[in-house]
Amino acid sequence: MKSPTYLSKTKIMAGMQCPKNLFLQVYNKKLASPITAAEQMVFDQGNLVGELAQKKFTKKTALVNKKFWDFEGALKQTEEFIFQGKENIFEASFTYKGIFARVDILQKVEGDNDLWNLIEVKSGTKVKDENIKDVALQLWILENLDYKIQNCYLMHINNQCVFPDMSDFFHKEDITLKAKEVKNEVANSILELKQIVDNQKEPDIDIGPHCNTPYECKFKSYCGKHLPKDSVFLLPSMEEYDFKEDEWKKKLWGFYKQNIFKIKDIPVNKLTPRQQIAQKVHTQDKSYIDKNGIALDLKKLKQPFHYLSFNIINPAIPFWEGVRPYEQIIFQYSICMQKNFDSDLVYKNYLHDNNKDPRLALAEKLVKDAGDEGSVVCYHKAFDGHKIKSLAKLYPHLQKPLLNIVSRLVDPLLIFKKHVYLKSFGAQINIKFIATALFGKELGFDNLNIKDEALVQMAYKNLIKEFDNKNFETNKDKITQDLLEYGKQDVYILAKLTKWLCENTV
């Protein structure tokens, strides 16, 4: 193996999370899991935010536009721009002791040719610890190259900004003192990480909470290959609400550190009654179906049945009037009506297909399609109810019928979490995993062109031409059809699962 000439800032930051991550990125990258659609969407979004930040600087600007792998070209172009007297250099590139970094915006301090400001742009909405270390790394390089840095800033999104007034979209926060406080610590880490790479020996580092914090590691499968098939990490929290998941994950890592690797070896007194049920399912290989509990919870289910699924978009850069960054906006719904389980499904939908705000038109049609009686079965009652209430607040003339829909919501996921557990559920207790476990992959999304929520958002952004995404065809009719098929499959799954619950009662 040959040590690389340069280690990028991105790799060093990954190494600070876990040195083994850095080593594998350098010498065995093929072991990394593929980039998911959700991750690609985050990357694309970050690029858009970065481009928007550059537009805030107009005086003597220059962009270092070399390919990400062209280190030498980027370094040379940066030197040329500085020599030319450019005052705002985007993606300015520098290296020191083999560590290579691109500065999002290197800004010359007005009135002083020797001073610069270092500006890092992030698509988040607050300053995070990893952002401080990121900037400290850049500061360490620049100061060792004898650049005088007056201030370090983090430009992040202000989530209180309301489109179309984008004048306050960014909040520029001075993090100079914070960056300087951790600079020596970061410098020591850099030198240690460089030594690990130069030694060309894979670090012996076990899995742990650092595999997911602050970012999910792409080498988790490789590093966790020693885990048994009935690993403790396959035991779900069995909690009704997702906000308790983090507590459960900490508990699982606690078991792992005590050398408790298998579900069957977890002490029963360390588990809640419902977790004990899941443990028995795994150890005895016998499904758990509480038919009495299902029957009791299904008393609230009233005919006719309406199966409802929303698709939302929450772009960092809003494009509809009155919308804030990352605000979740419903742009599509699918709904099926069924008089009873023996009758046919009547399918209806709404898909907003232009650049205007979709909310009023969607709300008006939803009120008509959902009717005023019978249960409305949905994927996530708390989320869907909140979004419908938001529409009711926005449009007072629709408040009564919209709140009527909220009052009729029924969430089968809550019933499954309380009363059903199969070994094939594993740790993923969500509607789509449950459907696959009960009915097989044919009831999934693998045969569709759009397979998950991230691809839904990417397709819709392409549909309304928010930006061009090369992963999708530009044919509007084709994308529309794909989105409608995805929504139809969503509600069909809801109908199948609701019927399954009704068939498994006393």
N, C-alpha and C positions, 0 to 999 in steps of 0.2 A: 504493500500500500504506500502511496505517496501523499505526504501531508499537503494540504491546499496552500496556495500562495496567500490567499485572503480568506478570512472568516467574516461573513457578513454580520451586521448588527442583529438581523433576524435570528440567525443561528445562535449568536451569543445570548440573546434574550431567552431562547429556548433552553440553552444550557444552564441559565440561572434557575430555571424551573426544575430542570433535572439534567445533570451532566451526561447521563446516558443518552438522553434525547439528542443532544448535540453530536455526540460520537456517532450515533446511528445515522443522523442526517448527513454527516460527512462521509462515512465509510460503507453504510449499508441501507441507503434510502429506500431500496426496493421493499424493505420490510414494513414500510409505512402503509397505513390503510389509505384507500383512495379519498380524494377530496369529495365531500358530499355536496349536493345542490345547495343546502343551507349554508355551508361554509363558503361556497363560491359566491353566493348572494351577498354575504358579508364583505368579501373581498371587493366585489363590484361596487357595492355601496360605499366602501371606504375610498375607492378611487374617485367616485363622483364627488364626495365631500372634499377630498383633497383638491380637485380641480376647481371647485367653487371657492375654496379658501384662497387659491392663487389669484382669483379675480379681484380680491380685496386689495391687492397690491398692484399699483399701476406705474410706478415711477422706475424707469431704467430696469426693467425686468428681464430675466433670462431663464430658460428652462434647460436643465441638463437632461437631454432626451435619449441617452444611450440605452441599449438593451440592458436588462437586469444583470446579465452575466458579463457585460463588457466593463469590467472594473477600470482597466487602464484608460479606456476611452472616456469614461465618466470623470476620472481624476483630471485628465488633460483638459477636457472641456470646462471644468470648474475653474481651473487655473486661468484659462483664457478669459472667462467672464470676469474674474476678479481683476485681471490685468486691464480689461476694457473699461473698468469703473462701473460695472453693473451694481445696482444698489439692492436689488431683491432677486436673489438667485434661488430658484426652485429645484429641489433634489440635488443641492450642492453636495459633492462627494469628496470624502477625505479618508485617509488611512494612516494608522499609526500602529507600529509593531504587528502588522499583519491583520489588524482589525479594520474592517471597511464599514463605513456608515454613510448613508444619505441623509442630509438635513432637509426636512420638508421645505423650510423657508429660512434662508440666511439673509438677514436684513441689516444693511449698513445703518448705523446710528446717524441720524441727521446732524450735520455740523461737525462730525468727527470721523475722519477717514480711517482711524485706527480701531474704532470700536464697532462691534457687530452684536446683533440680537439673534438668538437661536429660537426658532419657532417650530414646535412640533404640532401637527394637526391630527386630531383623533375624531372618529365618528361617534364616540361615546358622549354622554351628557354630564360627566364629572371627571375630576382628576383621580386616577387610581394609582396605587403603589407602583404597579409595573410601569406606568407612564413616567413616574419620577425616575426610576432606574434607567429607562430608555433614554431620557434626556440627559441624565448624568453620564451615561456612556458616551454620548455625542460630545458633551462638554469636556470630558476627559481627553478625547481625541483632539479636539480643536485647541485646547489649552496647551497640550503637549506639542502642537505644531506652531505654537506662539501666536495663535489668534487671540485677540482680546475680546472676551465676551462680556458685554455689559449686563444683559438680562436674558433669562430663559423663560419662554412662555409656552403654555399649552393652550392651543385653540381647540375648544371642543364645542359641541352643539348646545345651544340654549333651547331646551325643550318647551319653553314658554313662548317662543317665537310663533307668530300666527301668519300663515300665508294669506295674502300676497306680499305683506310687508316683511321682506327678508333682511332688513337693515340690521336687525339684532339676532340673526341666525347663529352667529358665532359669539362665544364668550372667550375672551383672551385672558387667561389667568397667569399671573406672575408666579413661577415656581422656582425662581433662582435660588433662594435659600434652601429649599427642600432638596434641590438637585445637588447643591454643594455639600449638604450634610451627608449624603450617601455616596458621593463621588469616590472617596477612598475605598469604601466597601466594595463598590462596583468594580473599581480598578483591580483590587485584589482578586475578585471573582474572575475577571477577564483573564488575568495571568494564569490562574489555576486551571481555567477551562482550556486555555491555549496549550498548557502543558499536557493535559489529558489527550488532546488531539495529536500533539506531537509524539506522545508515547505510543500511540496506535494500539492501545490495549483497552478493550471494552470495559467500562467501569462496572463493578459488581454492586448494583443498586437495586433494591427490591421495590416492588410496586407499593404504592401508598396514596394518601390523599393528594399528593403533589401531581399525580397522574391526571388530575382534572382541574387543578388550580394553578394559575389563573385561567389556563386554557386546557382543553382536552388534548392529551397527547396522541399522536398518530401511531405510536408504537405500542399501545396498550395490549393489543392481541399478542404481539411477540413477547413482551415482558411478562404477560400473565399466562403464558402457555403451560406453566406448571400447575395451574389451578385444576382441581378435580372437576369431573362433569357435574357433580352435585355441589358445586362451590357455594359458600355462604352468600356470595354476591347474587345468587339466583333467587334468594328468598326476598319477597317483596315486603314493603312496610305494612301493607294491608290497611293503610290509613285512607280515610275518605277524601282528604284534601292534600293537594300536592305540596303545600308549604311545609309539611312535616317531613318531606323526603330527605332533606339535608341532615336532620337529626338522625334518621335511620341509617344513612350512609356512614356517619361518624361511628355509630354503634357497630356496624359491620366491620369497619377498619379496626375497631377495638378487638373484636373477635379474632380477626386475622393476626393481629400483633400477639395475641395469646396462643398462637398456633392452632386455632380452631378454624380449620379449612373447609370442613364439610357441614352441610345443613344438619345432618343427624347428630353432630357433635355439639351443637349449640345447647347450653343448659336451658331446660324448659323454663326455669324461673326467670330467665333473662328476656323472655318473649311475652308479648301481650297475648290474650286468649285467641285472637284472630291469627296472629303470627304462629301460634302453636298449631292451629288448624293447617296452615300452609306447610309447616314442618312435617306434620303427619302425612300430608299428601305426597311429599317428596320421599319420605322414608318408607311409606307403605305402598307407594305407587297406586293410590286409590283416590279417585276424584271426590271432591266435597261439593255437595249441592244441598243447600238448606231449603227444601221445598216449602216448609211452613213460613220461613222468613220471606221468601220470594212472594208467596201468596199475600202475605200481609202488606208488603210494600206495593204490590200491584193493585191494591184496592183503589188507589188514586187514578188508575188508568181508565179513561172513559172513552167510549165510542162517540163519534168517528175518530179514528187515529190520524194524526198528521205527523209525518216524519220530516224533520227540518234540519238542514245543514247550511252553515254559513261558510263563505270564504272571505278572508280579510286581507288587506294590504296595509302595511305600516312603514312606508319609506322614510328614510332619514331626512330626505329633502322633500317636503310636501309639495303638491302641485294643485290642490283644490282649495278654494277660498274658505277661510275659517278653520283650516286644519293645521295642527302643530306637528313638529318632527316626531316620528315614531307613533303618532296617534293611529290606533287601529280602526280602519274604516271598512265596513262591509261593502263589497262590490258585487257579490253574487250570492244567491241562495238557491237551494233546490228543496222542493217540498213534494211529498207524496201523500195523498189522502186515501184512506181505506175505511169503508163503513164498518167492516169486521174482518176477521182473519180469513174468512172464506171468500171475500170479495176481491176484485182486482185493484191494483194500485193505480191511482190517477196521478200522473206526474205533471208538475208545473215548475217553472224556474224563472229566475231573473238574472241576467248578466248585463252589467253596465258596459257599454262598448264605445264610449266617447270620453273626451277629456273634461267633461263637466262633472260637478259634484254628484255622486250617485245616490246620496242618502235620501232625498225627498222622494224621488221616483221609486226607489227600492222600498221605502217604508209604505208608500201608498199601495203598491202591488202586494206587499206582504200581508197587509191588513185584509185585502180581498181574498188572497189565496189561503190564508190560515183560518178564515171563517171566525165564528164567535163561540163555537162549542166543540167539545171533544178535546182529548189530550194532545199536546204538542210534544212529541218525543225528540230529544236533541242529544248532541254529543256531550255537551258540557254546560249544565244548567246554570251554574254561577256566571260563566263567561257570556253565554248567549243572553241570559237575562239582563246582565249589565249592559250589553250592547243595545238591546231593544229598549231598555230604559233610557239610554242616551238619546236614541232617536225620538222617544216620547218627549223628552225635555227640549229637544231641538225644535220639534214641530207640535206645539200645543193642540192644534186641531186634530191631531191623530193620537193624542195621549190616551184617551179612553180605550180604543180598540187595541193599541199596542200593549198597554198594561194588562189588558185582558189576556193577551197571548202569554205574557210573563206568568200570570197566575195559573196557566194551564200547562206549564213546562214540566216534563218528566224526564229524568236522566237515568237511562238503564245502566250506565257505568257505575253509579252509586249502588245500585242493586247487586251488580256483579261483585263489586268490592266487598260487600257485606255478606253475601250469601253463596257465592260460587268461587271455587278455585280448582283449577286443573294443573297438573304438573307441567303441561306444555305452555301454561301462561308465563312461567318463569318470573322474572322481576318486572316484566313489562305488562302492567295491567292497564291497558287502554283498549278502547273499543275495537281498533283495527287488529291488534294482536289477538284479542278474544275471538273475533270473527274468524281469523285464520286458524286458531286452535280448534274451534268448534266445527267449521265447515270446510277447511282446507284452503289452499292457496288460490283456488279458482274464485273465491269470494274476496280476493285481494285486489291490488292495483297493478300487479306486474304486467298484465296484458294491455294496460292503457299507456298512451303516450306520456301522460302526466301521472306520476306515481306517488307524489307526496306534496305537502303544503308548500315547501320551498319552491318546487317546480311550478306550483300553481301561481305563486307570486311572480316568478320570473316570466311565466307565459303571459300573465296579465299586463305586466309592465311593457312587454313587447307589443301586446295587443293595442295598448293605448299610446304606443310609441314614446313612452317615457325615456327609454334608451333602447338601442338595438342590442339584442342578445343573440349571439351566433348559434346558441344551442337550439334555437327554435326557427321554424320556417317563418317567413315573413307573410305568408298567406293568412289574411285575417279570418277567412271562413274556416280554415283548418284549425287555427288556434281556438276559435270560438267553439267549434265542435269538440275539441279535446277537453276544454274546460267544462262544457255541459256534460260530457260523458263522465268526467271525474265526479261532478256533483251528483249525478244520477246514481253512480255506484255508492256514494256516501249514504244516501237515504235508503237505498235498497238494503244495505248492510244493517241500518237501524231497524228496518222492518223485519228482517230475518232474525235479528237478535231479540227483538221484542216478542216475536212469536215464540222463539225458543224458551224465553222466560215463562211465558204463559203456559207452555206445554210441560214445564217442569215445576208445577205446583201440586199441592195435595189435592 
